[in-house]
Amino acid sequence: MSRQRYCRGILLLLIFCTLPISAEARGKSEATYDGAIDFGSQVLHLDDGCLALAGTVTSGSFFEDLVRVRTGSRFEYRKRGRVVTEYPESLTTSIRIMGQCAATLSNPPSSVFRGDSYSLRFQVEWKDGMQLRPAVLSPVVAHCTGYSSILIPRQDFTIPSISCQLTVESKGVPLADHLIVSIFAADGTRLTRLSARP
């Protein structure tokens, strides 16, 4: 096995082992959730590097035993036999951003990672059909748990990684609405938009 192939395999293993998969499909009309809903993973190719992102949305035990069932032309949500129509009082989003995703090892994007620091801004909204409305954060800023580096085995190379949490007020919001999290670089450029709903 070539050295490049070995590095690629280790990198992919690290990325996929850290990206959660939280919904279990039961056919096209029914889905259950293992305590969380998933933003899905993304790979962003920027002018100055590459990012891998993934995230989940949780709220205590709310998403445990939640089932989505198609009834006619719409979805209905049930939990322990009862119909549920709204999100709980608040949601916690956890987003992980890694400064590497290419097959070859390279420097992380300077628009996000600079040395041992990083710079990001978040915007959170609710989406109903094509309509967007602002969501309320509590507290009003994201809490990033800090910068860490993942060492690539047998290499003198580390991958920067950060995990950020946002608590979103969700009382009274219909379960059919999507939670949208937009992520911006320091210069105001939108890097991506994550979307999740049960």
C-alpha positions in Angstrom: 0.0 0.0 0.0 1.4 3.4 -1.0 2.1 6.0 1.7 -0.5 8.4 0.0 -3.2 5.6 0.1 -2.4 4.8 3.7 -2.7 8.5 4.7 -6.0 8.8 2.7 -7.4 5.7 4.5 -6.5 7.0 8.0 -7.9 10.5 7.2 -11.2 9.0 5.9 -11.4 6.8 9.0 -10.9 9.7 11.3 -13.6 11.8 9.6 -16.2 9.1 9.3 -15.7 7.9 12.9 -16.3 11.4 14.2 -19.4 12.1 12.1 -22.6 10.8 13.7 -25.4 9.1 12.0 -28.6 9.4 14.0 -31.7 8.6 12.0 -32.7 5.0 11.1 -34.8 4.7 8.0 -37.8 2.4 8.1 -38.7 2.6 4.5 -39.7 5.9 2.8 -42.7 6.6 4.9 -41.4 6.0 8.4 -38.3 7.1 10.3 -37.2 6.8 13.9 -34.4 8.8 15.8 -31.8 7.6 18.2 -32.0 10.6 20.5 -30.9 13.1 17.9 -31.5 14.4 14.4 -28.7 14.8 11.9 -27.5 17.8 10.0 -25.7 15.4 7.7 -22.0 15.7 6.8 -20.6 18.1 4.2 -17.3 18.6 2.5 -16.4 22.2 1.5 -13.7 23.0 -1.0 -12.6 26.6 -0.4 -10.1 28.7 -2.4 -7.5 28.2 0.4 -8.3 24.7 1.6 -10.9 22.2 2.6 -13.3 21.6 5.5 -15.4 18.7 6.7 -18.5 19.4 8.8 -21.2 17.4 10.5 -23.6 18.0 13.3 -26.6 16.9 15.3 -29.6 18.4 17.1 -30.6 17.0 20.5 -33.0 17.9 23.4 -32.8 15.7 26.4 -34.8 12.6 25.6 -37.2 14.3 23.2 -36.0 12.6 20.0 -35.9 9.1 21.7 -38.9 7.0 20.6 -40.0 9.8 18.2 -41.4 8.3 15.0 -42.2 10.1 11.7 -45.1 8.5 9.8 -46.5 9.5 6.4 -50.2 10.0 6.6 -51.6 10.8 3.1 -49.6 13.7 1.7 -47.9 14.9 4.9 -45.9 13.6 7.9 -47.2 13.0 11.4 -44.9 12.6 14.4 -45.6 10.2 17.3 -44.0 9.5 20.6 -45.1 6.5 22.6 -48.4 6.4 20.7 -49.2 10.1 21.1 -49.2 12.7 18.3 -46.5 15.4 18.8 -46.7 18.6 16.7 -44.1 20.9 18.2 -40.4 20.9 19.2 -39.6 21.1 22.9 -38.7 24.3 24.7 -35.1 24.3 23.4 -32.7 22.4 21.2 -28.9 22.0 21.4 -27.0 21.9 18.1 -23.5 20.4 18.1 -21.4 21.1 15.0 -17.9 19.7 14.4 -15.6 21.4 11.9 -12.4 19.7 10.7 -9.8 21.6 8.7 -9.0 18.8 6.3 -10.9 16.6 3.9 -8.9 16.2 0.8 -7.2 12.9 -0.2 -3.8 14.5 0.1 -2.7 16.3 3.3 -2.5 20.1 3.0 -2.8 23.2 5.1 -6.2 24.0 6.6 -8.1 26.9 5.1 -6.7 30.2 6.5 -10.2 31.8 6.1 -11.2 29.7 9.2 -8.1 28.4 10.9 -5.0 30.6 11.7 -2.3 29.0 13.7 -3.8 27.9 16.9 -7.0 30.0 16.5 -10.1 30.0 14.4 -12.8 32.5 13.4 -16.4 31.7 12.6 -19.9 33.3 12.9 -23.2 31.6 13.1 -26.8 32.6 12.0 -29.8 30.4 13.0 -33.2 30.5 11.4 -36.4 28.4 11.1 -37.6 27.4 7.6 -41.2 26.7 6.8 -41.6 25.9 3.1 -39.7 28.7 1.4 -40.1 31.2 4.3 -37.2 31.9 6.7 -37.6 33.6 10.1 -34.9 34.3 12.7 -34.4 31.8 15.5 -33.6 32.9 19.1 -30.4 31.7 20.7 -29.9 31.3 24.4 -27.3 32.6 25.2 -27.1 34.7 22.0 -23.7 33.4 21.0 -22.3 30.0 20.0 -20.2 28.2 22.6 -17.2 26.6 20.9 -15.5 24.1 23.1 -12.2 24.9 21.7 -9.5 24.2 19.2 -7.9 20.8 19.1 -5.6 19.0 16.7 -6.0 15.4 15.5 -2.6 13.8 15.0 -2.2 11.6 11.9 -0.5 8.4 12.9 3.1 8.0 11.6 3.0 11.5 10.2 4.2 14.8 11.4 0.9 16.3 10.6 -2.2 17.5 12.6 -5.7 18.4 11.5 -7.3 21.3 13.4 -10.8 20.6 14.7 -13.4 22.6 16.6 -16.8 21.7 18.1 -19.4 24.4 18.6 -22.8 24.3 20.4 -25.7 26.6 20.1 -28.9 26.4 22.2 -31.9 27.4 20.2 -35.3 28.4 21.7 -37.9 26.2 20.0 -41.1 26.3 22.1 -44.1 26.5 19.9 -42.2 25.8 16.7 -43.9 23.1 14.4 -41.9 19.9 14.0 -42.3 20.2 10.2 -40.0 23.3 10.3 -36.4 23.0 9.4 -33.7 24.4 11.7 -31.2 26.2 9.5 -27.6 27.1 10.7 -25.5 29.3 8.4 -21.8 29.4 9.1 -19.7 32.4 8.0 -16.0 33.0 7.8 -14.3 36.0 9.5 -14.7 38.2 6.3 -18.5 37.6 6.3 -18.5 35.0 3.5 -21.1 32.3 4.0 -19.3 28.9 4.1 -22.3 26.7 4.2 -25.9 26.3 5.4 -26.8 23.2 7.5 -30.4 22.0 7.7 -32.1 19.5 10.0 -35.6 18.4 10.9 -37.1 15.1 12.1 
